[in-house]
Amino acid sequence: MLPENTKNMEITFKAALFDLDGVILDTEGQYSQFWGQMGREYRPDVPDFSQRIKGQTLVQIFGAWITDPVQQAEITRRLDAFEAGMHYNYIKGTRAYVEELRRRGIRTAIVTSSNRPKMESVFRARPELPQLFDRILTAEDFTESKPSPQCYLRAAEAFGVDIKECVVFEDSINGLKAGRASGAYVVALATTNPREVVAPLADEVIDNFLGLPRTS
């Protein structure tokens, strides 16, 4: 079953689609710090820069916000160095919950705006991560960033299931909008934004994966 406070306990799902940062890994605070600094240096005219770019790929951030190639190269260099030294701790209860889904035959995927070089840093810190998920879709696997639903629709297609048979776990505003637009059942994690902010964009809200009932 879906988490215990779900509005419709009769809903079951065949695939669980997880965003990465702020959902699987407790990294959003670190990224907010990095992109906040980049915003102050390169886009001081946008005071909420770090919030505006959440859920976007690096290519899309550059295309929309920072178009100077020299600045792009410098930010990329700094981001690579930053990600290599980040702490990639799990959101509480994540690993046990995903392992239980796999035992019950639920297909699992990470659907992230992160690119493959970033994922290499993640896998060095968490070498078990690829074995926890059936599929890992990165920025290179889709052409539209969240809030477009393209990434989640492609994940459902990869599993050969209807998107309405999927549950999406998201934390960012753009990610939640993408999940909602896809037609999936959407669970918001209140790890990046307050509950009252994410609640209107989701079918339910959780703080983490601790204590969730097992699937049926």
Secondary structure by P-SEA (a helix, b strand, c coil): ccccccccccccccbbbbbccccccccaaaaaaaaaaaaacccccccccccccccccaaaaaacccccaaaaaaaaaaaaaaaaacccccccaaaaaaaaaaaacbbbbbbccccaaaaaaaaaacccccccccccccccccccccccaaaaaaaaaaaccccccbbbbbccaaaaaaaaaaccbbbbbccccccccccccccccccccccccccc
